[in-house]
Amino acid sequence: MGGQLHLNNGHPQNRENTCVSGYTKGNENYALSNFEDNDRNGYDFHDPDIGRVHFRTSEHYLHFQKLTPAAKQEYRQTWENTDSPGDILDLNKKIPAEKLRYQFPSGQASPEWDRDKVAIQMQINATKYAQSSAFRSSIHKAIEIGKGFNDGQGAAVIIEDTSTARRVEKNWGTGPDGSGTNILGNTQTAFANMVASGQVNVADRTPSLQSIKSNPSAKTSYDNATHQFKSGFQQTLIQTRKQAAAQRGLSPDNLTVDTSQLGGGLVVPATINGHASQTPTNDDARLTQLNRKMHSAHPTIDPGVPLHASAMTFSPIPVSIENAGWNGLKDTLHQQKIPMVSSGKTIFDHHLASSTSDKTKVEATHLLTSYAIKSVMGNLNTESQMTIVDNIGKSTSTVKHDPQAIKIRFNSTEEAQAFAKKLSEQGIHSHTFPGQMKTPQGKDKNCIF
């Protein structure tokens, strides 16, 4: 479940009824969950006491911070060799009190932990943003939806919808009735605003906890995000889940259904930049004819078609413009690194914004596109050609086409099919027929527009 949600309270999409949601494994925006494992690659973290550590999930790192420095050395290997974050939670409960940095008497809250956990989670957010393309995508969805409100108040609310959790979770998430504190979601809304306003160094692959604690915008952003959630969106969420519970003859506390699945006209997909992932009606005869010719209503991929590996992550690496050069840029990309200059911008930004040569700008655009495709395909050997062509699609009252389109040509039909499938998995569908997968076009069926 999860996704971009518009709680249908009778008002157009706005800050008080729209959110980005993610919690359930295998569904949209799961990267926002601390239980997510970065496609089984895990994460590198900068621990404030023992330096670099590698854990399967950020939930591992969060609970590792509850240990004393000496206990971290003692339990490090156990933490690194334990795959399940649930097992880490169980292990944490068995550690002797003298080895814990924070004390939780009789299961009660720890004021010290409550003081520090937000900064730790913000460090986790910055780490995941640098190392996970899926996490970055979810953060930018909140940023883009927020821009659409045109009120200058930043990203849309992010929530950790814990309504389907095995136990009631109203601290880090929203809980079954929507009244939870939503600490995790609020830190991510705050982080999204820091990214959008350039208040965090996104070039640091393993940011330190101190870099968060010493950043004055971290606390301000979190306080603002918490206020935005409590004073606006949460009230709509509580009312929506109350209505859904009543429809089912339940109390809100017993409604263990993800908000995205409430149905009953209570929740619809939110739009991003004016586009929602829903299938339109095909009343227009021209669209119906075009649909039969170019787009299958139930597109499939031949099971024999190799889909390559999962999408690759490109990590930022600090460089100077003088030391990069054009060949240096290509070599760095082939090592799955993105060259970043001191301003936090990429070398691509430099070539596109600073160069007076149109040829250089075109080359940078082509290189950026080709490596974006390699990243999606999970294969650095994927070759493609990108060209700008006149758009043959005609705009209608319901579907608007830009004058030009990007044509990406692959070496085979199979690669084009695989790319279309991967785009669909990321929520990128046909522009003419929203909700339907793109299909290869052209004489050899090896082009994607």
PyMOL commands that set and color helices and strands:
alter all, ss='L'
color gray80, all
select helices_A, chain A and resi 30-32+58-64+69-81+85-94+97-99+105-107+111-131+133-148+183-196+209-213+216-247+252-254+259-261+285-294+321-334+347-354+358-377+413-425
alter helices_A, ss='H'
color red, helices_A
select strands_A, chain A and resi 3-7+18-21+43-47+51-55+157-159+267-269+315-318+337-340+384-390+404-410+447-448
alter strands_A, ss='S'
color yellow, strands_A
deselect
rebuild
show_as cartoon
